[in-house]
Amino acid sequence: MNHTLTVSELTGYIKQLVDNDRLLSHVWVIGEISNFKAHSSGHMYFSLKDEGAVIKAVMFKSQNSRLKFRPEEGMRVIARGYVSVYAQGGAYQLYVDDMQPDGTGALYMAFEQLKQKLEAQGFFDPSRKKPIPRLPKAIGVITSPTGAVIRDITHILNRRYPNARVIIYGSAVQGAEAPPQLIKGIQCFNRLKNVEVIILARGGGSLEDLWPFNDEGLARAILESEIPIISAVGHETDYSISDFVADLRAPTPSAAAEMVMPEKEALKQELMKMERRLSVSLKHRLNKERERLLRLKNSRSLQRPLEAINQKRLRLDMLEQQLISHSRSKVEKTRAALQLAAGKLNALSPLTVLSRGYAVVHDLKGEVIKSTKHLKPGDPLRITVKDGRFEVSYTKEIP
């Protein structure tokens, strides 16, 4: 039996299939813009077409506000986004996240793919970025030795801090030979340890001109550098892989020079302010200590130093008398208790009984004879009296 679907159910099922397709969730599409319309809301609606097909597309304001060019009718572009079904219109369309003119599309795609790869490997993790020293003793600059960039950097550094030490490593900054030379520059400074910070610099240019700074080998050299690196490549709107990996990104080479070295005069002013604050704080502390010493000087203990000692002596004498009195009382109480116990013991003593004319009878084993029941005539006995002992023999019981 066939299952009947509503239009909404059928469209929803198709949408589910499309949304769950991994390929369609992240695609790059090359085509020519047609039916372009920039809506008052800021969203862009258009189609992408080639010789054999056409697909509707939309790019929302939050995404298209980052574009570095303005899309136009008939322009060939490469767009990145995902495909989904617009249920109300009953059609599938491309939702564009980013877009570049097709002239730079291949490079841009390579840039995005490398960026995603390195980001997944932790190259851009903020926790691994090294701090830039505030006042470096020496600054290394890797750039073209003949370009305007090096002149701008040295001019700014000399103006901000005239005696700043700058070491230049000349390198190609464009073309296939640039990446290995830039890498050698970083490795050289790390091997010599003669600078505290490195500026990796190049002036503005096209995506192709800046491409050496999107090299994976260069990104790894920046990551492994023990010396912090500032990436200053292109203009403020230009971004390269080195910008993301570096410990700090400067929008321009000139800005890098201003960021790496504070103005000497500003430092002097700051030191003068600190000196004034320290002086005020020190004077305040000295006044407080002077007042404290004055209070100590006028205190009773310093005016009459022996008074406290005399008070302690009196206290000691009083404690001594209390101790003697307590000891005597304790001795008397102990003596009285001892005499009472001695009297009780004396009253119970067998010797006291014997002194009154009584005697104690033992057998030869020392056992006290308390009855005649077990005695036989002739049994030897020992008699203990007040002043001694003697032996007798038992003869008979007297009734």
C-alpha positions in Angstrom: 0.0 0.0 0.0 1.4 3.4 -1.0 2.0 5.9 1.8 0.5 9.3 1.1 2.5 12.4 2.2 1.5 16.0 2.5 3.6 18.5 0.7 5.1 19.7 4.0 6.0 16.1 4.9 7.6 15.4 1.6 9.6 18.7 1.6 10.6 18.0 5.2 11.9 14.6 4.3 13.9 16.0 1.4 15.3 18.7 3.6 16.4 16.1 6.2 18.2 14.1 3.5 20.0 17.2 2.2 20.9 18.5 5.7 22.3 15.1 6.8 24.6 14.8 3.7 28.2 15.5 4.8 29.3 16.7 1.4 26.5 19.3 1.2 27.3 20.6 4.7 30.6 22.2 3.5 31.0 22.9 -0.2 32.9 25.2 -2.5 31.0 26.3 -5.6 32.4 28.2 -8.6 30.0 30.1 -10.8 28.8 33.3 -12.3 26.6 35.7 -10.3 23.2 36.4 -11.8 19.9 38.0 -10.6 21.9 39.7 -7.9 19.9 41.7 -5.4 21.2 43.5 -2.2 18.1 43.7 0.1 17.5 46.6 2.4 17.9 44.2 5.3 21.6 43.8 4.3 21.1 40.2 2.9 22.3 39.4 -0.6 20.1 37.2 -2.9 21.5 35.9 -6.2 22.1 32.8 -8.3 25.2 31.0 -9.3 25.3 29.6 -12.8 27.5 27.9 -15.3 26.9 26.5 -18.8 24.8 23.6 -17.6 22.9 24.6 -14.4 21.9 27.3 -12.0 21.4 27.3 -8.2 19.8 29.9 -6.0 22.0 31.4 -3.2 21.7 33.7 -0.2 24.4 35.4 1.8 23.2 37.0 5.1 24.3 40.4 6.4 26.4 38.9 9.2 28.5 37.0 6.6 28.7 39.5 3.7 29.7 42.4 6.0 33.2 40.8 6.1 33.6 40.7 2.3 36.6 42.6 0.9 34.9 43.2 -2.4 31.4 44.0 -3.7 29.7 41.2 -5.7 28.3 42.3 -9.0 26.1 40.9 -11.8 28.1 38.7 -14.1 31.1 38.3 -11.7 32.7 34.9 -11.5 33.2 33.9 -7.9 34.0 30.9 -5.7 31.6 30.6 -2.8 31.9 28.5 0.4 28.8 27.4 2.3 26.2 24.6 2.7 23.2 23.4 0.8 19.7 23.2 2.4 16.1 23.2 1.4 14.0 26.3 1.7 10.7 24.7 2.7 8.4 27.6 2.0 9.7 28.0 -1.6 10.0 24.3 -2.2 13.5 24.7 -3.5 17.1 23.9 -2.5 19.6 26.7 -2.3 23.2 27.5 -1.3 23.7 29.4 2.0 27.0 31.2 1.5 29.4 31.8 4.4 32.3 33.3 2.4 33.0 34.3 -1.2 36.0 35.4 -3.2 36.4 36.5 -6.9 37.4 33.5 -8.9 40.7 35.0 -9.9 41.9 34.4 -6.4 39.5 31.5 -5.6 42.0 28.7 -5.8 44.5 30.5 -3.5 41.7 31.5 -1.1 40.5 27.9 -0.9 44.0 26.7 -0.2 44.3 29.4 2.5 41.1 28.3 4.2 42.0 24.7 4.1 45.4 25.2 5.6 43.9 27.6 8.2 41.4 24.9 9.3 44.1 22.2 9.4 46.5 24.3 11.5 43.7 25.5 13.8 42.7 21.8 14.5 46.3 21.1 15.4 46.4 23.9 18.0 48.7 26.3 16.0 46.5 29.2 16.9 45.9 28.3 20.6 46.1 31.5 22.7 47.5 29.6 25.7 50.8 28.8 23.8 51.5 32.4 22.7 54.5 34.0 24.4 54.4 37.5 25.9 56.2 40.4 24.1 58.9 42.0 26.3 58.0 45.6 27.1 61.4 47.1 26.6 63.5 44.6 24.5 67.3 45.1 24.5 67.4 44.0 20.8 64.8 43.7 18.1 65.2 41.3 15.1 63.5 42.3 11.8 63.0 39.8 9.0 62.0 41.6 5.8 63.3 42.8 2.4 66.5 44.8 3.1 65.7 47.2 0.2 62.0 47.9 0.6 60.1 50.8 2.2 59.1 48.6 5.1 62.5 48.4 6.7 62.9 52.2 6.4 59.5 52.8 8.1 60.4 50.4 10.9 63.8 51.8 11.6 62.5 55.4 11.4 59.8 54.7 13.9 62.0 52.8 16.3 64.7 55.6 16.2 62.0 58.2 16.8 60.4 56.3 19.7 63.6 55.0 21.3 66.7 56.5 19.7 69.2 54.0 21.1 67.1 50.9 20.3 69.2 48.1 18.9 67.8 46.7 15.6 69.2 43.6 13.8 68.0 43.1 10.3 67.8 39.8 8.5 67.3 40.4 4.8 64.9 38.0 3.1 62.8 37.7 0.0 59.2 38.4 0.9 57.6 37.4 -2.4 57.9 34.5 -4.7 58.8 30.8 -4.3 62.2 31.6 -2.7 60.6 33.7 0.2 59.3 30.9 2.6 62.7 29.1 3.0 64.5 32.4 3.5 62.0 33.6 6.1 62.3 30.3 7.9 66.1 30.6 7.9 65.8 34.1 9.4 63.7 32.8 12.3 66.0 29.9 12.9 69.1 32.1 12.8 67.8 34.5 15.5 66.8 31.5 17.6 70.2 30.0 17.2 72.2 33.1 18.0 69.8 34.3 20.8 70.8 37.9 20.0 67.4 39.5 20.0 64.4 39.3 22.4 61.6 39.8 19.9 61.3 39.2 16.1 59.2 41.3 13.7 58.2 39.4 10.5 57.3 42.2 8.1 56.1 42.9 4.6 54.2 45.7 2.9 50.8 45.4 1.3 49.9 43.5 -1.9 47.6 41.1 -3.5 46.8 37.6 -2.2 49.4 36.2 -4.6 52.0 38.7 -3.3 51.4 37.8 0.3 51.2 34.1 -0.3 54.7 33.2 1.1 53.3 34.1 4.6 50.6 31.3 4.1 53.3 28.6 4.0 52.9 25.7 6.3 56.7 25.4 6.9 56.8 29.1 7.9 53.9 28.6 10.3 55.7 25.7 12.0 58.9 27.8 12.3 56.9 30.5 14.0 55.2 28.0 16.3 58.6 26.4 17.3 60.4 29.8 17.8 61.6 30.3 21.4 61.7 34.1 20.7 58.3 35.8 20.5 57.3 36.8 17.0 55.2 39.8 15.8 53.6 39.2 12.4 53.2 42.5 10.4 52.2 41.5 6.9 50.3 43.7 4.5 47.6 46.2 5.4 45.1 46.2 8.2 42.5 44.2 6.2 45.0 41.6 5.0 45.3 38.3 7.0 47.8 35.6 6.5 48.5 32.3 8.3 51.5 33.9 10.0 49.2 36.4 11.6 47.2 33.6 13.3 50.3 31.6 14.4 52.4 34.5 15.6 52.4 35.6 19.3 51.1 39.0 18.2 49.6 40.4 15.0 50.3 44.0 14.0 47.9 45.6 11.4 50.9 47.1 9.5 54.7 47.0 9.8 54.7 50.6 11.1 52.2 49.6 13.8 54.5 46.7 14.7 57.4 49.1 15.4 55.1 51.2 17.6 53.9 48.1 19.5 57.3 46.6 20.1 59.0 49.6 21.6 57.5 52.3 23.9 58.4 56.0 23.5 61.5 56.9 25.4 60.0 60.2 26.5 56.8 58.5 27.6 58.9 56.2 29.7 60.8 59.1 31.2 57.5 60.8 32.1 56.2 57.5 33.7 59.4 57.1 35.7 59.2 60.7 36.9 55.6 60.1 38.0 56.7 56.9 39.8 59.5 58.8 41.4 57.1 61.5 42.7 54.7 58.9 44.0 57.6 57.1 45.7 58.9 60.3 47.2 55.4 61.2 48.6 55.0 57.7 50.0 58.4 57.7 51.5 57.8 61.0 53.2 54.5 59.8 54.6 56.1 56.7 55.9 59.0 58.7 57.5 56.5 61.0 59.2 54.5 58.1 60.6 57.7 56.4 61.9 58.9 59.7 63.4 55.6 60.1 65.3 55.8 56.5 66.5 59.4 57.1 67.8 58.2 60.3 69.5 55.4 58.3 71.3 57.9 55.7 72.4 60.3 58.3 73.6 57.6 59.9 75.8 56.2 56.6 77.0 56.3 55.7 80.7 58.4 52.7 80.1 61.2 54.8 78.6 60.8 57.7 81.0 61.1 55.4 84.0 62.7 52.2 82.8 63.2 50.7 86.4 59.6 51.2 87.3 58.4 48.2 85.3 61.3 46.1 86.8 60.4 47.1 90.3 56.8 46.2 89.7 57.9 42.7 88.6 60.2 42.4 91.7 57.2 43.1 93.9 55.1 40.7 92.1 57.9 38.0 92.4 58.2 38.6 96.2 54.5 38.2 96.6 54.4 35.0 94.6 57.4 33.7 96.6 55.5 34.3 99.9 52.4 32.7 98.5 54.4 29.7 97.5 56.1 29.3 100.9 52.7 29.6 102.7 51.1 27.2 100.4 54.0 24.7 100.8 53.8 24.9 104.6 50.1 24.4 104.6 50.5 21.4 102.3 53.2 19.9 104.6 51.1 20.3 107.7 48.1 18.7 106.1 50.2 15.8 104.8 51.8 15.3 108.3 48.4 15.2 110.0 47.1 12.7 107.5 50.2 10.6 107.9 49.9 10.6 111.7 46.2 9.6 111.5 47.1 6.7 109.1 50.0 5.6 111.4 47.6 5.5 114.4 45.2 3.3 112.5 47.9 1.0 111.4 49.4 0.8 114.9 46.0 -0.1 116.4 45.7 -3.0 113.9 49.3 -4.1 114.3 49.8 -7.7 115.7 52.8 -6.4 117.8 50.4 -4.2 119.7 48.2 -7.2 120.6 51.3 -9.2 121.6 52.5 -6.4 123.9 49.3 -7.0 125.9 50.3 -10.6 126.8 48.9 -12.5 123.8 50.9 -15.0 121.7 50.6 -16.4 118.2 51.0 -20.2 117.5 52.5 -21.4 114.2 53.4 -24.9 112.9 56.9 -25.4 111.4 55.6 -24.3 108.0 54.7 -20.9 109.4 50.9 -21.5 109.2 48.9 -20.0 112.0 47.2 -22.6 114.2 43.7 -21.5 114.7 42.2 -24.9 116.0 43.3 -28.1 117.7 41.4 -30.3 115.3 44.4 -31.1 113.1 47.0 -31.4 115.9 48.4 -34.7 117.2 50.4 -35.2 120.4 54.0 -34.5 119.8 53.5 -32.0 116.9 56.1 -29.3 117.2 54.8 -25.7 117.5 56.4 -22.3 117.5 55.1 -19.6 119.9 55.6 -15.9 119.1 55.3 -13.5 122.1 56.2 -9.8 122.5 59.9 -10.2 122.7 60.7 -13.4 120.9 59.8 -17.0 119.7 60.2 -20.5 121.1 59.3 -24.1 120.2 57.0 -26.5 122.2 55.4 -29.8 121.5 51.7 -30.4 121.6 50.6 -33.0 124.1 46.8 -32.8 124.4 43.8 -30.6 124.3 42.7 -29.3 127.7 38.9 -29.3 128.2 
